[in-house]
Each structure stands twice: as C-alpha cells, then as structure tokens.
Amino acid sequence: MAFLLGEDTASASASTETPSRRLSWIDVALMALVLGALTVLLAVGVELPQALTIVGAAGLVTVELRRRLSQS
C-alpha cells in the first residue's frame, strides 16, 4: 500500500507499531484448553465430525475471549 501511495516505507513502518507474532501465555492456555477438549471428546466416544464441530465452536469462543482479555 505504501508503494502505491508513494510513501517512504521506512518512515511508514517506524510510525506504526507492529504486533508481536509470538504466542502469549493466553494463546497457549486457550489452545491447550481446546486441544484438551478434543482429546477428551474423542476419548469418551464422540465421533470425529461431531468432536470437531464442538471444538470449532469452542475455538470461536476462545478467539473472542482472547480478544477481550488482551484489551484489558
């Protein structure tokens, strides 16, 4: 975008902070929770498509939770 507008990319990137690409402790905890739930569901006999649907919905909830926790 900076190239199209003719802006200097060095000054444009210096003025805006880029978020870190590393996983935070919140990301790791929520990922462990979702993967643990998948493991438990499969262990108790829930079929794979149903387990993935449940875990997918839980994943969407955790994304929203992570967004709200990181804003605080």
Contacts in CASP RR format, 6 or more apart in sequence:
PFRMAT RR
TARGET T0000
AUTHOR 0000-0000-0000
METHOD contacts of the structure
MODEL  1
MAFLLGEDTASASASTETPSRRLSWIDVALMALVLGALTVLLAVGVELPQ
ALTIVGAAGLVTVELRRRLSQS
2 8 0 8 1.000
2 9 0 8 1.000
2 12 0 8 1.000
3 9 0 8 1.000
23 31 0 8 1.000
24 70 0 8 1.000
26 66 0 8 1.000
26 69 0 8 1.000
26 70 0 8 1.000
27 66 0 8 1.000
30 59 0 8 1.000
30 62 0 8 1.000
30 65 0 8 1.000
30 66 0 8 1.000
33 58 0 8 1.000
33 62 0 8 1.000
34 55 0 8 1.000
34 56 0 8 1.000
34 58 0 8 1.000
34 59 0 8 1.000
34 62 0 8 1.000
37 54 0 8 1.000
37 55 0 8 1.000
37 58 0 8 1.000
38 51 0 8 1.000
38 52 0 8 1.000
38 55 0 8 1.000
41 50 0 8 1.000
41 51 0 8 1.000
41 54 0 8 1.000
41 55 0 8 1.000
42 48 0 8 1.000
42 51 0 8 1.000
46 54 0 8 1.000
END
